[in-house]
Amino acid sequence: MFAVYITHPQVQIDPDVPVPQWGLSAHGRARTEATAKAEWVGRLGRVISSAEVKAVETAAILAQPAGLDVETVEAMHENDRSATGFLAPPDFEKAADWFFAHPQESFHGWERAVDAQTRIHRAIEEALANHDPSVPIAFIGHGGVGTLLKCHLQGRAIGRDADQPGGGGNLFCFSLADRRVACDWTAMETWQGDWS
């Protein structure tokens, strides 16, 4: 059986609101609601989310078809970028490039990529420690730490070339038996649910 790591889709950007408190945009909500209609979503046995608002909102929509409660894990948050505050999209993209290219260093006080990778991997493993590997599970989180997790599971160096396309609302799946990544980033509403 597989787990899926799903990144929240598009958000309502507001420079006056701390990033962890941003919610889904209308487009992001519509994409999540479309995904919730997929057959595989109704088969989920657990939905575990970052505690950030956009992730929790995504998780709540995806948990509904299976009648699940959302479990939140604080340690699944996005890489800590609070040191710089809000960055306009072009500046953020440059910063993200630097973050992935220099994983052992901090970008102006950001959490280092290596530290964020250790944190997200540990959070996932702790959640799976007592999980029945025959039960489908979804983790709802963020693109940055999701990419770091994917790099770790694939045994490859941290690099932005492993990042999700399109800015959010993607997933990859991995085997619960051996943590093997079984599909690359795929738009969440188009994934066919290969749980075999």
C-alpha positions in Angstrom: 0.0 0.0 0.0 1.1 3.6 -0.7 1.1 6.9 1.2 0.6 10.1 -0.7 2.2 13.4 0.2 0.0 16.2 -1.1 0.9 19.9 -1.3 -1.8 22.5 -0.6 -2.9 24.2 -3.8 -3.1 27.9 -4.6 -3.5 30.3 -1.7 -4.9 33.7 -1.0 -1.7 35.8 -0.8 -1.9 38.7 1.7 1.3 40.5 2.6 -0.3 41.7 5.8 -1.0 38.2 7.1 1.7 35.8 8.3 2.3 33.2 5.7 1.3 30.2 7.9 -2.1 31.8 8.3 -2.9 32.2 4.6 -5.9 30.2 3.5 -6.8 28.6 0.1 -7.8 30.8 -2.8 -11.1 30.1 -4.6 -9.1 28.3 -7.3 -7.2 26.2 -4.7 -10.4 25.3 -2.9 -12.1 24.3 -6.3 -9.1 22.1 -7.2 -9.2 20.4 -3.8 -13.0 19.8 -4.0 -12.5 18.3 -7.5 -9.8 16.0 -6.0 -12.1 14.9 -3.2 -14.4 13.3 -5.8 -11.7 10.8 -6.8 -12.3 7.2 -5.8 -9.0 6.9 -4.0 -9.8 9.8 -1.7 -12.8 7.9 -0.2 -10.5 4.9 0.5 -8.1 6.9 2.8 -7.8 5.6 6.3 -5.9 8.6 7.8 -5.3 12.2 6.8 -2.5 13.9 8.6 -1.8 17.6 8.0 0.6 20.4 8.8 -1.0 22.8 11.2 -0.8 25.7 8.8 -4.2 27.1 7.7 -3.9 26.3 4.0 -2.8 22.7 4.7 -5.6 22.2 7.2 -8.2 23.6 4.8 -7.0 21.2 2.1 -6.9 18.3 4.5 -10.5 18.9 5.8 -11.9 18.8 2.2 -10.0 15.6 1.5 -10.9 13.9 4.8 -14.6 14.4 4.3 -15.4 11.7 1.7 -14.0 9.0 4.1 -15.6 10.6 7.1 -12.2 11.1 8.7 -10.9 13.6 11.3 -7.8 15.5 10.3 -4.8 14.8 12.5 -2.4 17.8 12.7 1.3 17.6 13.2 3.1 20.9 14.0 6.4 19.6 12.8 5.1 19.2 9.2 5.2 23.0 8.7 6.8 24.6 5.7 10.5 25.6 6.0 10.6 28.5 8.5 11.0 31.7 6.5 9.8 34.1 9.1 13.2 35.8 9.4 12.6 37.6 6.1 8.8 38.1 6.3 6.8 38.3 3.1 8.8 38.3 -0.1 7.2 39.3 -3.4 6.9 36.3 -5.8 10.0 37.2 -7.9 12.1 37.7 -4.8 10.7 34.6 -3.2 11.6 32.5 -6.3 15.2 33.7 -6.1 15.3 33.0 -2.4 13.9 29.5 -2.9 16.6 28.8 -5.6 19.2 29.8 -3.1 17.6 27.7 -0.3 17.8 24.5 -2.4 21.2 25.2 -3.9 22.8 25.8 -0.4 21.2 23.2 1.8 23.8 23.5 4.6 23.4 27.3 4.9 20.7 29.7 6.0 19.2 32.2 3.6 19.0 35.4 5.8 17.9 33.5 8.8 15.7 30.9 7.2 15.7 27.4 8.5 18.4 25.5 6.6 17.2 22.9 4.0 19.1 20.1 5.8 17.3 20.9 9.0 13.9 21.1 7.4 14.5 17.8 5.7 15.4 16.1 8.9 12.3 17.6 10.6 9.8 16.5 7.9 11.3 13.0 7.5 11.2 12.5 11.3 7.5 13.8 11.4 6.5 11.4 8.7 8.3 8.4 10.3 6.8 9.2 13.7 3.3 9.3 12.2 3.9 5.9 10.5 5.5 4.2 13.5 2.3 2.5 14.6 0.4 2.8 11.3 -1.1 -0.3 9.7 0.7 -0.5 6.3 -2.4 -1.9 4.6 -4.3 1.3 5.3 -4.0 4.2 2.7 -2.8 7.4 4.3 -2.4 11.0 3.0 0.0 13.6 4.3 -1.0 17.2 3.5 1.8 19.7 3.6 3.9 22.1 1.6 6.0 22.2 -1.5 9.3 23.0 0.0 9.4 20.4 2.7 7.6 18.0 0.4 10.5 18.3 -2.1 13.0 17.8 0.7 11.1 14.6 1.8 11.0 13.3 -1.7 14.8 13.9 -2.1 15.4 12.0 1.1 13.2 9.0 0.1 14.9 8.8 -3.3 18.3 8.9 -1.7 19.3 11.9 -3.8 20.9 15.3 -3.1 18.7 18.2 -2.2 17.9 20.1 -5.4 15.2 22.3 -6.7 15.1 20.2 -9.8 13.1 17.8 -7.7 10.5 20.5 -6.8 6.8 20.3 -7.8 5.6 22.0 -11.0 3.0 24.6 -11.1 3.1 26.1 -7.6 1.0 23.7 -5.5 -1.7 21.1 -5.5 0.5 18.2 -6.5 1.3 14.8 -4.9 3.8 12.0 -5.0 3.2 8.5 -3.6 5.5 6.2 -1.8 5.3 2.6 -0.6 4.5 2.1 3.1 6.5 -1.2 3.0 9.8 0.2 1.9 9.3 4.0 1.5 10.1 3.7 -2.3 8.8 6.7 -4.3 6.4 5.2 -6.8 5.2 8.2 -8.7 6.6 11.7 -9.4 4.8 14.9 -8.7 1.3 14.7 -10.3 -1.5 17.2 -10.1 -3.7 16.0 -7.3 -7.0 16.1 -9.3 -5.6 14.0 -12.1 -3.9 11.2 -10.1 -5.6 7.9 -10.7 -4.9 6.4 -7.3 -2.4 3.5 -7.9 -2.4 2.0 -4.4 -1.2 -1.5 -5.6 
